[in-house]
């Protein structure tokens, strides 16, 4: 029975990110195949990346989040682990594929359990994150994927006028990230109504912010490929004990009370110096410098907007 990873990367930056993610996966799982769905224009680039074993062309890509859920059914494997391109694999993935001996799908909870309320679905059935999805080739999964696409299309056309947004800074669907194209509410809806057997994986298989918890070894980190993310990846499994990474604070907090700062500490001490900040403001370059710095570290704002970047 074949098994492998699947990436959807129809834009060049996503293809490069998929290569980075795939290389991290193969480093810990040399028995896995890797497939990518990409555009015809980028196929030559995908072929140059020796990490991809199977390349499928998407002739009419949307060039947005829709390319993901409209292409999952194109996996060439009996057992597939779909990964967003902004993931890093840090450990053995065999346990994920073992789940697919018994279950149709394996997913993890989304950090925000319910972005919008959906009539008929209790809060006890939360959203799952669409960036890490394991699934097997079955009729039940095919029906589920078709239903997900159907609910997404309906949402994209009509919005969610009857839904209540659960985020404090938004009143309607169009005000949340991706707006009507946010695919996790339709994913939640399709899962709730489907007949697939679903397994929920712990956060170690989709470690992501804004406050990420782990107890055992983190296998998949879902925080991008910034310098900050790579710094976190290098230390997250050094101490395998209950720990929380707070993204806007850039600190790893351990159950024992120990903390570890994640970032470019020497560089941070320079760019956060009040004298340097005043100088940059007088020169009129503070805004561009701040944006460049935030991109370098992959900064995330704190809830009150007082980010460290």
C-alpha positions in Angstrom: 0.0 0.0 0.0 1.5 3.3 -1.1 1.9 6.2 1.3 3.3 9.7 0.9 3.2 13.4 1.5 1.1 15.8 -0.7 1.8 19.5 -1.2 -0.3 21.9 -3.3 2.0 24.7 -4.6 0.6 26.6 -7.7 2.7 29.7 -7.0 6.5 30.0 -7.1 7.0 31.0 -3.4 4.8 28.1 -2.3 6.8 25.7 -4.5 10.0 26.8 -2.8 8.4 26.5 0.6 7.1 23.0 -0.3 10.6 22.0 -1.2 11.9 23.2 2.2 9.1 21.4 4.0 9.5 18.2 2.0 13.3 18.1 2.7 12.6 18.4 6.4 10.2 15.5 6.1 12.5 13.2 4.1 15.3 13.8 6.6 13.2 12.0 9.2 11.2 9.7 6.9 13.3 8.4 4.1 10.8 5.8 3.2 8.1 8.3 2.2 7.2 9.4 -1.3 6.5 13.1 -1.9 3.9 14.5 -4.4 3.2 18.1 -5.4 0.3 19.6 -7.4 1.6 22.7 -9.2 0.9 24.8 -12.2 2.0 23.9 -15.7 4.3 26.9 -15.7 6.1 25.7 -12.6 6.3 22.1 -13.6 9.9 22.4 -14.9 10.9 24.0 -11.5 9.2 21.2 -9.6 11.1 18.6 -11.7 14.4 20.3 -10.8 13.7 19.7 -7.1 14.7 16.1 -6.7 12.6 15.9 -3.5 9.4 15.5 -5.5 8.6 11.9 -6.6 5.2 12.6 -8.2 4.2 15.9 -10.0 0.7 16.6 -11.0 -0.2 19.6 -13.1 -3.2 21.9 -12.2 -4.1 23.5 -15.5 -6.5 26.1 -14.1 -5.3 27.1 -10.7 -7.1 29.7 -8.6 -3.7 31.0 -7.1 -5.3 31.3 -3.7 -6.4 29.1 -0.8 -9.0 27.3 -3.0 -6.2 25.3 -4.7 -5.8 23.2 -1.6 -9.2 21.6 -1.1 -9.9 21.3 -4.8 -6.8 19.2 -5.4 -6.6 16.9 -2.4 -8.4 14.1 -4.3 -5.5 14.1 -6.8 -3.1 12.4 -4.4 -1.4 9.4 -6.1 -1.1 7.5 -2.8 -3.4 5.0 -0.9 -2.4 6.9 2.3 -1.7 10.6 2.1 -0.5 13.2 4.6 -1.3 16.6 3.1 0.9 19.4 4.5 0.7 23.1 4.0 3.9 24.5 2.5 4.7 26.5 5.7 5.3 23.4 7.8 8.5 21.7 9.0 8.7 18.0 9.9 10.8 17.3 13.0 10.3 13.6 13.6 9.0 10.3 12.4 5.6 10.4 10.8 4.9 6.6 10.8 2.3 7.0 13.6 0.1 9.2 11.4 0.0 6.6 8.7 -0.7 3.9 11.2 -3.9 5.8 12.1 -5.1 5.4 8.5 -5.2 1.6 9.0 -8.3 2.2 11.2 -9.5 5.7 10.3 -10.4 7.5 7.1 -9.1 10.9 8.2 -6.8 12.2 10.9 -6.7 15.9 11.7 -5.9 18.3 14.6 -7.9 21.0 16.3 -7.5 24.5 15.0 -6.1 27.1 17.5 -9.4 29.0 17.3 -12.0 26.3 17.9 -14.9 28.1 16.3 -14.2 31.1 14.0 -17.9 31.4 13.2 -21.0 29.6 14.7 -22.7 27.2 12.3 -26.4 26.4 12.9 -26.9 22.7 14.0 -23.2 22.1 14.9 -22.5 22.3 18.7 -19.4 24.1 19.9 -18.2 20.8 21.3 -17.4 19.9 17.7 -14.6 22.4 16.9 -12.9 23.5 13.7 -9.9 21.4 12.6 -6.9 23.0 11.0 -6.8 22.5 7.2 -3.0 22.6 7.0 -2.3 19.0 8.2 -4.8 16.4 7.0 -4.1 12.7 6.7 -6.5 10.6 4.7 -6.8 7.3 2.9 -8.2 6.5 -0.5 -11.7 5.4 0.2 -15.3 6.1 -1.1 -16.1 7.8 2.2 -13.2 10.2 1.9 -14.1 10.9 -1.7 -17.7 11.8 -0.6 -16.3 14.0 2.2 -14.0 15.9 -0.1 -16.8 16.5 -2.6 -19.0 17.8 0.2 -16.3 20.1 1.5 -15.9 21.6 -2.0 -19.7 22.0 -2.2 -20.0 23.8 1.1 -17.0 26.0 0.3 -18.6 27.0 -3.0 -21.8 27.9 -1.3 -20.0 30.0 1.3 -17.9 31.8 -1.3 -21.1 32.8 -3.2 -23.5 33.6 -0.4 -21.2 34.3 2.6 -22.6 33.4 6.1 -25.3 36.0 6.8 -26.8 33.8 9.5 -23.5 33.0 11.3 -22.1 34.7 14.4 -18.4 35.5 14.2 -16.6 34.4 17.3 -13.5 36.6 17.0 -13.4 39.8 19.1 -12.3 42.0 16.3 -14.8 41.0 13.6 -18.5 41.1 13.1 -18.9 39.2 9.9 -17.2 36.6 7.8 -15.7 39.1 5.4 -13.7 40.6 8.2 -11.8 37.5 9.2 -8.6 36.2 7.4 -9.5 35.0 3.9 -13.1 36.2 4.3 -15.5 34.1 2.3 -12.6 32.0 1.1 -11.8 30.8 4.6 -12.1 27.1 4.1 -12.2 25.8 7.7 -15.8 26.6 8.5 -16.9 24.5 5.4 -14.4 21.8 6.5 -16.0 21.7 9.9 -19.4 21.5 8.4 -18.5 18.7 6.0 -16.8 16.6 8.7 -19.8 17.0 11.0 -22.2 15.7 8.4 -20.0 13.1 6.8 -19.7 9.3 7.5 -15.9 9.3 7.6 -14.2 7.8 10.6 -12.1 10.7 12.0 -9.2 10.6 14.4 -8.0 13.7 16.2 -4.2 13.9 16.6 -2.6 15.8 19.4 -1.0 19.3 18.8 2.5 17.7 18.5 1.4 16.8 14.9 0.4 20.4 14.1 2.3 22.7 16.5 1.2 26.2 15.7 0.5 29.5 17.4 -0.5 31.9 18.7 0.1 29.9 21.9 1.2 26.3 21.0 1.3 23.5 23.6 3.2 20.3 23.5 3.9 17.5 26.0 5.8 15.0 23.9 8.1 15.3 20.8 6.8 17.8 18.2 6.6 16.0 14.9 5.1 18.7 12.7 5.7 22.5 13.3 3.3 24.8 11.4 4.8 28.2 11.8 6.5 29.0 8.5 10.2 29.1 7.5 11.3 32.4 9.0 14.5 32.7 11.0 12.4 32.7 14.1 10.6 29.5 13.1 13.9 27.7 12.3 15.3 28.9 15.6 12.3 27.4 17.4 12.5 24.2 15.4 16.1 23.7 16.5 15.2 23.8 20.2 11.6 22.7 20.6 12.4 19.1 21.3 15.5 19.6 23.4 13.4 19.3 26.6 10.5 17.0 26.1 8.2 18.1 28.9 4.9 20.1 29.0 5.7 23.4 27.3 4.0 26.3 25.6 5.4 28.6 22.9 3.9 32.1 23.0 4.4 33.5 19.5 4.0 37.2 20.2 6.3 36.9 23.2 8.7 34.7 21.3 9.2 32.6 24.5 9.0 28.9 25.2 7.6 28.3 28.7 8.3 25.0 30.5 6.2 23.3 33.2 9.2 23.5 35.5 9.2 27.3 35.3 12.1 27.6 32.9 11.7 29.9 29.9 13.7 30.2 26.7 13.7 33.2 24.4 13.4 32.3 20.7 14.8 34.9 18.3 17.8 36.8 17.2 18.7 38.0 20.7 21.8 40.1 19.7 20.0 41.6 16.8 16.9 42.2 18.8 18.9 44.2 21.4 20.0 46.6 18.6 16.7 47.1 16.8 14.6 47.5 19.9 17.0 50.1 21.4 15.1 53.4 21.9 18.0 55.5 20.5 18.0 53.4 17.3 14.3 53.7 17.0 14.3 57.5 17.3 17.1 57.7 14.8 15.2 55.6 12.3 12.1 57.8 12.8 14.1 61.0 12.2 15.5 59.5 9.0 12.0 58.6 7.9 12.8 54.9 7.4 11.3 53.4 10.6 8.2 52.0 8.8 10.2 50.1 6.1 12.8 48.9 8.6 10.1 47.6 10.9 8.4 45.7 8.1 11.7 44.2 7.0 12.5 43.1 10.6 9.1 41.6 11.1 9.4 39.6 7.9 12.9 38.4 8.9 11.6 37.0 12.3 8.1 36.1 11.2 6.6 38.3 13.9 3.1 37.9 15.2 1.2 40.6 17.1 0.0 40.1 20.6 -3.7 40.3 21.1 -3.6 43.9 22.1 -1.5 44.8 19.0 1.7 45.3 21.1 3.9 43.0 19.1 7.6 42.8 19.7 8.5 43.2 16.0 
